[in-house]
Amino acid sequence: VNDGRLRTAWEASQRSTKEDWAEWMRHFSIELLKESPSPALRTCARLAQLQ
């Protein structure tokens, strides 16, 4: 798990609109999948990026 990547993805200080928050949630969710200790969840990250 790369803590630095998750901290960066967690940063939300520049979010103000509904669309900003939706994009932040999408990006953060993908980073959580990428950094998961579960190989099955990490595999899902690529598919999530394509959606």
Secondary structure, DSSP 8 states (H G I E B T S, - for coil): --HHHHHHHH--TT--SHHHHHHHHHHHHHHHHHT-S-HHHHHHHHHHHH-
